[in-house]
Amino acid sequence: MIHQADIKEHMEVVGSDGQHVGTVDHLTKAGLVKLTRSDSKDGQHHLFPVSWVERIDQKVHLSKSSGDAKAQWQTAA
């Protein structure tokens, strides 16, 4: 079971393929993981639901590939 409290700022997020997706900025009150802008090619914050997280160790590992995560994430307004 994933504990949201285990997701910390500056943790690397990787897809199920082991590829870099982004770096955690923070968790929103709505239960979304917000990624840093500085680590984004388009300079925007991107968000995804905690339900995508498969496991957490030194990194946040997603159940989706990096490509799928990037195709389905939300862009912060």
C-alpha positions as CSV (number, residue, x, y, z in Angstrom):
1,M,0.0,0.0,0.0
2,I,1.3,3.5,-0.9
3,H,1.4,6.1,1.8
4,Q,1.2,9.6,0.4
5,A,3.4,10.8,3.3
6,D,6.3,8.8,1.8
7,I,6.3,11.0,-1.3
8,K,8.7,13.8,-0.5
9,E,9.8,17.0,-2.3
10,H,12.7,16.6,-4.8
11,M,12.2,12.8,-5.2
12,E,12.7,11.5,-8.7
13,V,9.6,10.1,-10.5
14,V,10.2,7.2,-12.9
15,G,7.9,5.3,-15.2
16,S,7.5,1.5,-15.2
17,D,10.2,1.5,-18.0
18,G,12.7,3.1,-15.6
19,Q,12.8,6.4,-17.5
20,H,12.7,9.8,-15.8
21,V,9.3,11.4,-15.7
22,G,10.0,14.4,-13.4
23,T,10.9,15.6,-9.9
24,V,8.3,16.0,-7.1
25,D,7.5,19.6,-6.3
26,H,4.8,18.7,-3.7
27,L,1.5,16.9,-3.1
28,T,-1.7,18.9,-3.7
29,K,-4.6,18.9,-1.3
30,A,-6.5,17.1,-4.1
31,G,-4.2,14.2,-3.8
32,L,-2.2,14.9,-7.0
33,V,1.6,14.8,-7.3
34,K,2.8,18.1,-8.7
35,L,6.1,18.0,-10.6
36,T,8.7,20.8,-10.7
37,R,8.7,23.3,-13.6
38,S,12.4,23.4,-13.7
39,D,12.6,19.7,-14.7
40,S,10.0,20.1,-17.5
41,K,10.9,20.6,-21.1
42,D,7.9,23.0,-21.6
43,G,8.5,24.9,-18.3
44,Q,5.1,24.0,-16.9
45,H,4.0,22.1,-13.7
46,H,2.5,18.7,-14.5
47,L,0.3,16.7,-12.2
48,F,-0.8,13.1,-11.9
49,P,-2.9,11.1,-9.4
50,V,-1.3,9.2,-6.5
51,S,-3.1,6.1,-7.9
52,W,-0.4,5.9,-10.6
53,V,2.2,5.3,-8.0
54,E,3.2,1.6,-7.8
55,R,5.9,1.8,-5.1
56,I,8.2,4.3,-3.3
57,D,11.8,3.8,-2.4
58,Q,14.5,6.4,-3.1
59,K,12.3,7.2,-6.1
60,V,8.6,7.3,-6.9
61,H,7.9,4.4,-9.3
62,L,4.8,4.7,-11.5
63,S,2.6,1.8,-12.8
64,K,2.7,3.6,-16.2
65,S,5.5,3.9,-18.7
66,S,7.2,7.4,-18.8
67,G,5.6,7.9,-22.3
68,D,2.1,7.0,-21.1
69,A,2.5,9.2,-17.9
70,K,3.6,12.2,-20.0
71,A,0.7,11.7,-22.5
72,Q,-1.9,11.5,-19.7
73,W,-0.7,13.9,-17.0
74,Q,-2.4,17.3,-16.4
75,T,-0.7,20.6,-17.0
76,A,-1.2,23.1,-14.2
77,A,-2.9,26.3,-15.3
